[in-house]
């Protein structure tokens, strides 16, 4: 072997384990849950819950949904927070700090605004570009439970189309938190 060959072999032995770890980390969410959390680049996307494409209606790609749940605002907040705390259904959600000093959700009840809780998470797509979106939540009481208002927006500037990803970000979070209790989605 010449010096070039030895260098290539050393480089391969060093980079292969690193590449393998990155691949495992990128696939762990899907492997653990079987849920595909990214709509991907194929249009229209064959991935479930990716049919609601936004073309820059917020100046960037976004989605807003209201979800009725048959539980108190506190129970709804805890269901969302605990579901998303460990990465959510696909393993790619990250709770964000709130202005109230908490992680994920802040309690607004002391301020008597009509909103009981406010929260934020980021969701990273599992595709090759790893786009990150921001999902904001507010939770308000109703006579029969709560309404969770959710808003997802693509963080990258110039996201005219999202291939349905912002809708999917919200739908996955809601399914993970409320599927067993039932919910009603409003577009």
N, C-alpha and C positions, 0 to 999 in steps of 0.2 A: 504494500500500500504506500502511496505517496502521501505527503502531508495533507493534500486536499482530501483524500479519501478518509484519513483518520479524523479530520475536522468534521466531515459529513456524518460519520458514524457517531461521534460524540454529540453532535448537534441533534441527531435523531434520537439518541438515548435520553437526552435531556428534554427535548420538546414533546416527544410522544406522551409521556405521563402527564405533562401540563395540558396538552390538547385533549387527552382522555378525560381529565378532571373537568375541563370546561364543557365538554360534551355532556358528561354526566350531570353537571350542575344545570345546564340548559334544558335537559330532558327530565329532571327530577319531578317537576310539577306535573307534567303529563303522565309520567310513569306511575307516580304515586296515586293519582286520581283517575287517570284515563280521560281527563277532560282536556280538550284542545282549546286553549285560551286566546288564540290569535286567529284572525280571519285570513291571514296570508295575502299573497299578492295576486292570486288567480281571481279574475273578475268575470262573472259573479262568483263569490266565494262558495265553495261546497260545504264549508264548515257550518254547523248548526248555529242559529241566532245571528247570522251575519248578513241577512237580507235587507236590513234597514240602513242603507248607505246615506251618509250626509255629504253634501257638496258645499261645504263652507257656509252654512246658514248662520254661523256665529262669527263670520270673518275668518274662521278656521273650522275644521270639521268638529262637530259636537253632537250631543244628544241629551235631551231632557225627558225624564219620565217621572210619573207619580205612581206610587205603589201603596195600595190599601192593605194593611195587615191587621188581623184580629187579635192584637195584643197591645199592652200599654206602651207608651213611648219609651219607658225605661227598658222594658223587655225587648222591644225592637232594637234599641241601641245596643244592648248587650248581645243580642243575636248577631247583628252585623259585626260588631267589634270583635267578638270571639271567633267568628267565621273567617274574618280577614286578617286576624292577628298573626296567624302562622302561614301567611301567603295566600289565603283564600282557596277557592276551588281548584285553581290551576297552579298554585304555588308562586304566582308572580305579582301578588298585591303586597303593598307596603303601607302600613299605617303612617300617617304624617302628624307632626306636632300641631296642636291647635293654639290659638291665641289665649285660651284658658289655661294653658300649661299642661295639658294632658296629651296622650298619644291616641290618635284615632278620632275620638269624639269628645266634645266639650259639653258641659251641662249649662244650658241657658235659662233654666227655670228660675234661678234667683233674680234674673233681670226682667221677668214677666213681659216678654216680647211676643208671646204667642207661639214661639218656637221653643221646644223643650231641649232639643239636642242639635248640635252641628258637628259635622265631621268631614274628614278628608283622607283619601288614600291615593296612592299612585298605582298604576298597573303597567307592567312592562310586557310588551309582546314577546313571544318566544321565537319569532322569525329571525332571519339573519341580521336585520338592522336594529332590533331591540328598541322599538319606539316606546316612549313613556307617555301615558295619558294621566290626567288628573280627574278624579271622581270626587265631587262634593255632595254631601248629604245634609238635609235638614229633616227633622222629625217633629211632627205636630200631632196633638191629640185630636181624636174625633169621638163621637158618642159610642161608636162600635169598636174602637181600637186606636189605630194611628195611621197617618199618611207619611210615607217616606218619600221625600222629593230628592231625586238624584240627577246630577248633571255631570256629564263626562265631556272633556275637551282634549283634543290632541295638543300635546305640548310643543311639538315641532312646528315652527312657523311655516306657512305655505301649505298646510295640509288641506287642500281643497276637497279631496275625497278621502274617506276613511275606510272604504270597503266594508262598512258595517261595524267597525271595531268599537266605536264609542257606545253603540247600543249593546253590543256583546259585553263590554266592560260592566255595564249596569246589570244586565240580565244575569250574568254569572254571579255577581255579588248577591243579588236578590235570591237567586235559586239556592245558593250556598247557605244563606241565613234563614230563609223562610219556607223552603220547599215542604218541610214536614208539617208546618202550621197553616199553610195555604196563604195565598195573596192574590190580589187583583191588580193587574198592570194597566195603566192608562197612558196612552200615547199623547 
